[in-house]
């Protein structure tokens, strides 16, 4: 996969997709596999904003039972199954423990009835999932004594036990998006990061492509397309308001969804635990009281969240204040006694913008968005050739992207084959037995690689991991781990050669695991910078600049005052 801007400029595409998050990547893949000539551009790096800051959970829709939204339940379970089939190396089942109390809505009988209904509504949830370890089991229940033994910090008064159901968990959200981008490129799409849409080409009342800017070099050029799909997430309406002079009507409210990472286990085992929050879901028809917060095991650390706050400004303008982090820590400490969290425990704070319901910024009763927004601007404003897709959750990308591509085909008057995106593996996803893959890699790996490193390689690269090992065999120095990490030097070379990494930040935050749990240590960072500099031809000054940028962002991310994305330089949109 190479960054080919000349191909973007010389081709007239059936479809030009703006936005390289999960929804844009899935749409580009589906369109390319169905025979549409496709371009995909992203203003910064792929999965560099909202998709990178996902809470790593692939929700199967059980929460929508409280809203009696059975369509959403089924859609979410379909999308979760799509991820488990397409990328079994990057998505696994996540058991979640929900404590039960008393005899009201939080009781064991009520939760049992809800989970039984969910199991029946999603009885086909494992269809086509080859690896038994990737299948979602039936819900189960454990008694009060077992819950007290596992989770001594829970409030004991009224505790009657707990239900356990499974959702999905992503090992590495940016690499999951990248796998869809790589698959789109393999299917013929022309994909490029660091290409910003700075305008919409219009002629005769129709959008006929975009004006693009290479944010690395500053050059502007046109990308012609019969249809443009604006899938830029929280930036989608900014593109419309600047490019067309008007945004959607009504505008889409957004929430800053935030969490933090603690670099140690907070609960035993591999089960996530739900805790009561201080806010409620005011739209729920069958409310169980306050919303849930989660303590989620992830790669030896713990994800803690999620907190929601209405965001009304520019999509680059949000962050997390230290006072907010302190309040969240107090809330967790009250909900789970003895956990003793402090600000010093926070390795990294993270947030992304997702569509929200109309709520006051300080409200305790929150109104959540339940649907993505797919807008055909011909029907809405008489402007042909432009669609906008604003996804409500990372999870539903593979399903809702298909709806957008179906509409594209209709507008083009093209009869395309049915979508296969929910069933065909993505890049690295041809894994029928994950543990078998780990054993194969262990047999082929250079001497001295430990089990965690081999397992990390299997997770991040899946069935393509042997390509990394071949690089290590060509240059044995690349087969060694970076200091205090599970990342091989060969992975950095692979990122630069074949995965379109353009900066050290791309490697640290999105191509490898180096920076996903906070600062990886100076030795690892310096080693990564040396390898990347060799690949990219950087001199010493450029290498130091790249390290300074990464260090600065790591310092800010430790307190949440900056997201990990690299915003593209600002530019006025023109038509």
N, C-alpha and C positions, 0 to 999 in steps of 0.2 A: 504494500500500500504506500504510494508515493503522492506527494503534494504536487499536482500538475495544473498550474493556473492557466497555462496555454490551452489545455484541453477545455477548461471552463469557458475561456473567451471565444474559442473558435466553433463551438458546437451550439446548435439550437436544440434544447432539451424538451422532452414532453413535460417534465416536471422539474422545477427548481425548489428545493426544500431549504428554508432558512431555519437554522437551529440544530445544533448537534447534541442535544440531550436525548433522553430515551425516546420521546415521542418523535422527534425528527429523524433519529437513527432508524427507528422501527418503520417509519413511513418510507424512508429511502430504500430500506431493504425490501419491503413488501412490493414497492413499485418496480424496483429493478428485477426482482424475481418474476414479476408478472409481465415483463417485456417492455416496460416503459423506460425510455432513455431518461436518466435521472442525474441531477446534480445535488449535492448536499454541501452547504457551507455553514461554518460556525465562526462567530466573531472572535472568540478566544480559542481555548482548547476544547476538544470533545469532552462532554460531561464535566465542564469546568465550573458550572454554577449550581443550579438547583439539584440536578441529578447526582452531583458529587456529594451533596450534603444530605442525602437521604438517610433516614434512621436505620437503613439496611434491612428493613422488614418488607416482605412481599405479602401484603394483606389479602387473605382469601375471602373477605366479605362478611365475616360473622357479625361484625359491628352493625351492619345494615339491617339485621333482624330487628333491632330496636326501633328502626325507622319504618318497618314493614316494607322495605324496599327490596323485594325479591329479585327484581331485574338486576339491581346492583350486586346482590349476593352472588347470583349466577355468573355475572360478568367478571367479578373479581376472582372467583374460583377458577374460571376459565383462564384468566391471565396468569394466575399463579401456576397452574398446570403447564401453561405455555413456557414459562421460564424453567420449570423443572425438567421439561422435555428438551428444550432447546439448549440450555446451558447448565447441565447437571453438575459441572465442576464449580460453578459460581453460585448456585442456589441449592439450599438444602432445607428440609423440614426443621422448624423451630418449635419445640414444645413450650407452651405458655401455661403457667399455673395461675388460676383465678380463685382466690380464697372465697369461701361462702360464709355468711353470717346470718344467724337468727332464722325467722320464718317469713320474712317479707320478700321484697324484690331481689335482695342479695342472698337469698337462701339457696340451699342445695337443690330442693325440688324445682325451683324456678330456673336455675342455671342448667339443671339436667334436661329440662324440657326444651330450653333454647338450644342446647348443644345437640340434642337428638334431632330437632327440626333442621338444624344446620347440616348435620350428617346426611339426612335424607335428601335435602335440597341439592347437596353436592355429592351424591352417591357415585357419580361418574368422574370424580376428581382425579383419579389415578390412571385414567385411560391413556395408554400409550407411553407411560413412564417406565422405561426399561429397568432402571436400577431400583431394586426393592428398597434400598436405603433412602431413595428420593421420594417415596410414596407417602401420602398424608394418611395417618392412621385414624381410626375412630376415636372419638372423645372418650376419656375415662375419668374416674373419680378416685380420690384418696381420702382417708379419714382424718379426723382432727389430730390424733396423736402423730401421724406421719407428717402432717403439715407443720406441727410444732417442732418436730425433730429436725426437719429440713430448714425451716425458716423461723428460728426462735425470736426474731425481731418483730414479727407480726403481732398486732393487738390480739390478745387471747380472749377478751370478753366477747361472748356470743359466737366465737369461731366454731364452725361445724365441719370443716374439711375444705376441699378444693376440687374444682374441675380442671382437667388438663386437655387442651386442644392444640392443634398444630397449625401454624402459619408457615411462611417461608422466610428464610434469611439469606441475604446476599453476602458473599465473602468479600466482594470488592465492587461496589457500584460503578465506579468509573470504568473498570475493565469489562464489566457487563455491557455498558453502552458501547465501548470500543469493539467488543465482539460483534455487535450488530453493525457498526460502521464497517468493520473489516469484511463482514459477509456481504454488505451492500456493494463494496468495492469489488469483491470477487464476482458478484453478479453483474458487473458492468457499470455501476454508478461511479461518477467522478466526485470524489469527496475531498474536501480541503478544510483544515482548521486555519484560524487566524485570517479569515476572509469575512469581512463585515458587510452586511447589506446596508448601504448608505442611501439608497433610493430605489424607487420602483419605476421601471420603464413603462410608460403609458402611451398608447396611440389608439385613436378612434374609439375611446371609451373602454379600452381593454388594457389590462396589465400584460405586458409581453416580456417580462423578465425583471432583472434587478440591476442597479448600479452597485458594483462591489468595490471594496477597497482592501488591498493586501495590507494588513495592519503591521506586518513585519518590515515592509519596504516603503509603504505609503502610496503605491501605485493604484490608480483607479482603472476599472475596466467594466465592460458590460457582460452579463451572463443572460443570454436569451432563453426564454422558456415559454411554452404555450400555456402552462399553468404554474403559478407560484403558490406554494404552501408555506404560510407563515406559522412556523411551529417553534417560536422563540421563547415560549414559556412566559415568564414575567416581563420579558422585553417585547412581547408580541404587540401589545397595544401601543408601546412607545414607537415602534416601527410604523404602525398605522397612523398615529397622530402626527408624526413628523413627515412621513412620506405622502399621506393623503390629506393631511390637515384636519383629520378627525379620527377619534378612537371609536371603539365599539359603544353601542347604545343599547342597554346601560353598560357602563364600564364594569370590568371584572374586579371585585375586591380581592385583595391578597392578604395572606397571613404569613408572618415570619415564624416558621416552625423551627424550634431550636431544641438542642440537646447538648449534653457534654459527655466526655469520655474519661473514665477513671482507669488507670493502668493496673488494675488488679481485680480479681474476682470479688464481687460483693454478695453473690449468692452461690451456693454449692451446686455443682453439676452443670449440665448444659441446658437447663430449663430457664426460660425467662419468668419473671415474677411480676404480677400486677399489683399496684398500690393505689390507694385512693388519692385523688388530687384535690385541689381547692376549688376547681371549676366544674361546671356541668355542661351537658349538651342539651341546650334548650329546645332543640328540634326533635328529640327522641320521643317517640310515641309510647314506648315501654321503657321508662327510665329506671336504671338500677342505682340512681343517686349520682354521685360525682363521677367524673371521667376517670379513666385509668391512667396512671403513669407506669412506666416499665423500667425494670432493671434487667438488662439483656446481656448475657454472656456473648462476647464476640472476640475471637482470636486472642484469648487469654486476658482480655480486658472486659470492661462493662460499659455498655451504652446506657445513659440515664436520661429519660425524657418521656414524652415530648411536651413542650410548652408552646402555646399559640398566642400571637399578638397581631392585631390588625396593622398592616403597613400601607400607608397612603402615599409615600414618596416615590422617587425614582428607584428603579430596581437595583441600582448600585449603592443606594444610600443607607442600607440597614446594617445593623451589627448587634452585638449583645453587650450590655453594660455590666460592669463588675457588680453593681448593686443588684441586678437581676439574677446573676449567678448565685450571689449570696442568698437571695430569697428562695431560689429553687433548692439550694442545698438545705436550707432550713426546712422546707416542705418535705423533702425526702427524709431528713433526720426525724421529723415528727411521725412520718408514716411508717418508718421501719426503725424501731428503737435499737440503739446500740451500734448503728452503722458508723456513726461518728465522722461523717464527711466534713471536710473543710475546703476552702478555696485552694489550698496547696495540693489537694488530691486531683484537681482538674488538669488533665494532660492537654486537652483540646476542647474548645467549645465550637459548635457548628450550627449553622442555620441556613435555610433556603426558603424561597417564596413559593407558596402554592395558592391556588384559588380558594377563596373562603366565602362564607355566607356573610350577610350584612350583620355586623356586630359593632357595638361601641368598643373603642380600643381598650377601655378599662373594665369591660363587663366580665362577670364570673360565669354568666350563662352564655355560651358560645353557640353560634350558628355555623355549621360546617357545610362546605360545598359538597355535593354528592354526584355531580355530573361534570365531565369535561365539556368544553365549549367548542363546537365545530360550526364555523360561520361560512356560508357561501355568500360572498359579497355581491354576486350577480343578483341573487334573490333579495338581499338586504338593501343594496344601494344601486343596483343596476350596473355595477362594475364587474365585467367578466374577467376571468383569468386569475382571480385571487381567492384563496381560501385561507382561513385562520383556524388553527387548532391549538387550544390552550388546555393542556392536560391537568386533571385534578390530582392524580397520584401517579408516581413512577410505575406502580404495579400494573396499571391498565394500559400502558403503552402498546404492547403487542396486539391488543384487541382493538383499541380505538384508532390506532393508525390504519388498520384495515378499512374501517369505515371512511376515513379520509381518502384513501387510495381508491376505494369504490366510487366515491364522488368525483375524483379526478378522472377516472376512466369514463364516467358518464358524461362529464363536461367535454372530454376529448372525442366522444363518440366512438370509443374503442371498446371492443369486446376482448376482455383479458381473461386468462385462466383464473380459477379460484385461488384465493390466497392459501399459501402453505406455511405462513410465518409461525403459526401456533404449533406446528408439528415438525418442521425441519430443524435440525441442529444449526446453531450459529458457529462461527469460527471457534475452534477448540472444543465444541460441544459433542463430538462423536465419542461419547463415553458411556458405555453400557454398564460398567462396574467401576465405580470410582476407586474403591480399595484395590481392585485389580490393577488399575492404572498406577496407583502409588507403588505397588510391588514391582511393576515393569520398570518404572523410572528408577527405583532403588537399584535394580539389577544393572541398569545402563549408566548410572551416575558415576562421576569421577570419585575415586577413593577419598574418603574423609567427609563426604557430605552427610550431615546428620538427618534424622527422620523429620524434624520440623521443617527443614529447608526443602526436602524432597516433597513433603506434603504441600508446602506453600507453592512450589513450582507446579504441582498437579492442579491446585485450585486456580491459580492465575492464568495458566496456559492450556489446561485440559489436554485434549488429544494433540495439540500442537507443541506440547512441552519438549518433545524430542528435538525440535528445531533449536531450542535453547541449548540443549545438551550437545548438539552437534557444533554449535559455536564454541562451547567450552572445550570440546575435544580439539578443535582447530587451534585454540589459544588457551593452554592450560591455566594461565593466570586468570582467565575469565570464569573458570569453574570454581573459584573460591568465593566464599561469602564475604560481603562487605562487613566491616567490624560491627559486632553487636546486632546483627540483623540476619534475616533469612533470605536476603536478596543476593543473587549472583551478579557478578560483573557482566556475564553474558546477557542478562535481562536488560541491562542498560544499553548494550550494543544493539540488541534486538529492537528496543524501543526507538533508537535513532535511525536504524537502517530500514525497518519494516513497519513501524507503528506510528510514523509521522510525528514523533516527539520533536519539538522545536526548541525547548528550553530545559534548563535543569528542573524548574518547577513542574513541567510536564512529567518528568521522570519521577521526582520525589513524591508528588501528590496523586498522580493518576495512572502511570504505567507500572509502578511497583508499589510495594507496601512500605517504603521507607518512611514517609511522613504521615501515614494515615492514623497513627496513634500518638502524634505529637513529634517533638524533636527527636530525630534518630541518633543524635550524637555527632559531634564535630568530625570524628574520624570517618564515619560512614558518609557524611555529607561531602567531605573533601575527596574521598575516593570516588564517589559518584561523579563529582564535578570533573575530576581528571579524566575519567573514562569518557564522559560526555564531550569534553573538550577535544579529545583525540578524534572522536567520531565527527564532530561538527567543524573542526578546524579553528577553534577559538584560541586566541592568544591569552597570555596570563591575565591581562587586564579584563578581557571579556569573561574569563572564568571567574575572577573575583567578583565582578558585577553580578553574575548569575548567582553565586553563593550568597552575596549580600541580600539580593532580592528574596531568596528563599528563607534566609535567617530572619529577615524583617517580618515576613508573613507568618513564620512559625511563632515569633514572639507575640504578634497580635492575636493569632489563633488561640494561644494559650488562655486568653481572657475573652475570646469571642469578639474582639473589637473589629475584626475584619474577616470576611469569608475567605476561603482558600482559592477562590477563582481569581484569574487574572483578567480584569476588565480590559477590553480593547480600548485604545485611545478614543476619546470622544470625537465625534464628527457630526456636522449638520447633515441631515438627510435632504436630498434634492430629488426632484422629479424631472 
